[in-house]
C-alpha cells in the first residue's frame, strides 16, 4: 500500500474561509436589515397615521352627581369600563414620571420603537431560548390599544409600524396623554383618573408618590396586579417602580424610603360594577334612562334630603308592615323650575322579597281620588265655583254613560246638596262623578294629559265616569308634576333631574282657577270633616293636600304643595295585595306629614310657609250651605267661600222658607188661623232630585215642611192674587247633551203663588205637563224646539215664559 501523501489544510487557511463566510453573512444581514429599514421607513412616510383616530376617545363612563357635586353613582361605558379622560396638564407629574421610569425610560429619545431594547430582547431570547425582557415602548403599547393585533411576529411588526407612524403624526405629549387615558389599570378602569378614583377615591392630581407608583405599575398586568384582589402583589410591583424612579434620579433616597413606608388606603372594595354609592339608586336609574351624555352629570337632587327621606321611608314601611304595607315611594319637586329634589322609589332597593328594585315613583298605579281636583278645575273654568251646588244623592248610571254602576262615597252615606268646594275638600265620590259628567269625559282626559298624565293613554270610553275617581293608572312623578301646576298658578310643570333644562311652561288653567283649587285643598276645616280632627294631614301651616285610595285599598296616596315645594307619597305593595282597610290619609298621610315638614324646614328653618294671597278678582262672601246663594234668615247653615267677583250670587236662597204652622199639631195653618195658634218655622224646599234623600235625611239637616193643613185651621180657598213663574227665566236656552239618557235631562220648574193655593197646573205649549201642590215645584223632560211655559190655577194664568231647547 502506498503511503498517504495528501497534506491536511493549514489552520490559518480554515480561519480565513470561515471569516469570509461570516463577512458575507454579515453583509447579507446588513443589506437585509437596511432593506427592511428602508422599506419600513417608506411605509411609515408613505402612510401617515390618521390623527382623527386619536380624537375618537375611549367612551367616558357616566358619573352622576347631586346638586352639590357629590358623586351618587358611576355607570360604566358601553365596553363595561370606567373611564375619565384627562388632559396631560391635568395628570399628576409624579404619575407621568413613574410610568415612563417603569415602562419606557428612553421614551423621549426613540422615534416610537426603541432599537436598543429590541436588540437586547432578541439577544436575550436567543441566548436563553425564552423571552427575558420586553421591548414594547409606551408608543407601541398605545398602538396596540388603537389597533389590536394578534400576539405573533407579524403582529409585533405591525405594532412597530403603527408606533413609528404614530410618532410622526403626534408629538410626545400627545402620545403620553393618549396612553395614560387608554391603558387599562384593572378593576374595570381605563385611564389614570378612573383608576385613581376607583382605588383611592380622589383625583389623580392628589395622589402621593406611593399611590402614583402603585398605579404606574398596574398596566403591566392589570388583572393579576389589581390591588383590590391582591394588594401584596401590587405592592411588589410598586417597589419595582420606586426602584426605577430612584435609579433614574427622579426621586431622592429619602423620598424612596418614605414612599415604601407609606400605608395604602384603598376605597371601593368589592362593589357592583356600575354602582359606587348606596343612595338614590332609583333616582340614578331614572337619570340613566334619560340617556344623558357621558362624563360628569350634575343633577338637581338634594343628597342630604334624599338620604333623610330614604330613612323615613324605611321606618314608615316597618311601622305599617302589619297593615300589609311592604313599600313606599316619595317624590319632591321644587315648584319654581320643576326640578327633582328627591326621589325614593322603594323602602330597600336590594330587597328582592319585596321587589325593592321597582321604582314606585315611576310605576303605574291607580290614584283614586287624587285626580278629583282636575275635574273641579275644569268645572271652575267653565263657570262653576266652589259655591256651585252638586247633588250627593244615590244615582245609578246606565250604559249610555259608558258605565253600569251605582257609585258610593267612602262613608257609604249621602250628603244631599253640597257645594263643590266642600265636595272636593271632603273627597265625595258622587258629586265628583256628576261634575265629570257635566264637563265631559273627553275634555277631562285631554286636560289630564295636558298637565302631565301621559300614562292615561287609553281612549275616554275605556275609563268611563270612573276616570275622575282614578280608575286609570298614573305614576307618582306624574301626580307630583300635575299638582305642582296648581302651585305654579296654572302653568304646566315637567319634572327634570337636570339643572338648566326646564321646559317652557304652558298655561293649563287660569291663575284664578288654580288659586281656587289651592284654597279648597288648603281648608283644614274641610279636611277635618273628611278625616277627623286628629288626622295626619294637619301640619300647622298652609298646605294644599289631597289623598287617594285605589280599589280594594291597594294603593294609598297623599300629594300636596306649598308655594315652594310639591310632595307626593305612595304606600302599598308592588304585587297588588290589598292593604288592611288602609286609606290615603292613614297609609300615606303620616309619611307625607313627616316629609313635608322636613322639606319646609330645609327651605327656610326660620319661617313656615304662608298662605298665598288671592289674585285680583277673587272675593270672599257668605252663602247658604245648601243652595250656594245669598243666605236668608231661614237658611240654617252658612258657608264662607272665596270665588270670582263675577260669580258672586245675587239671588237670595229660595230653598229655605218660613212656613205658618198650627202650634197644636205642627200641620200647615190656614190664612185665617187665630194668631195665638200660629208659629213660624223654616223648612227646606229642595228641588225634586233631592226628594228621596230629604225623606231619609231631612230631619237632620234639611227638614221638609208638612203637606197637610191642620183640621183645626183649614184652608178656606183664598182668591189668588198672583201666579209668577220664577224659573226658568224668559229667553233661557237649554242644551240636550248627546249620549246621555233623555229621561234624566229635565228642567226644574218653580213658581210663586200669592196667596197660597192648594194646587196649580203647569202648561207647556198650552198642554198640561203636571200638577203641583205648594211649593209648586215640578220638572219637565227637555224636548228640542222653542216652548212657552205657563202656570194655571182656578181659571187664571201666569205671564208666559218663552225658552228654547237645543
Beta strands, then each sheet from edge to edge (+ up, - down):
strand 1: 62-65
strand 2: 71-75
strand 3: 82-83
strand 4: 184-186
strand 5: 189-190
strand 6: 295-298
strand 7: 327-334
strand 8: 339-344
strand 9: 365-366
strand 10: 389-392
strand 11: 416-419
strand 12: 473-474
strand 13: 544-549
strand 14: 555-561
strand 15: 565-572
strand 16: 618-624
strand 17: 638-644
strand 18: 656-662
strand 19: 678-684
strand 20: 722-727
strand 21: 733-734
strand 22: 746-754
strand 23: 760-764
strand 24: 767-772
strand 25: 778-781
strand 26: 785-793
strand 27: 796-797
strand 28: 801-805
sheet 1: 2+ 1- 6-
sheet 2: 3+ 5+ 4-
sheet 3: 8+ 7- 15+ 14- 13+
sheet 4: 9+ 12-
sheet 5: 10+ 11-
sheet 6: 16+ 17-
sheet 7: 18+ 19-
sheet 8: 20+ 22- 25+
sheet 9: 21+ 28+ 26- 23+ 24-
sheet 10: 21+ 28+ 26- 27+
end
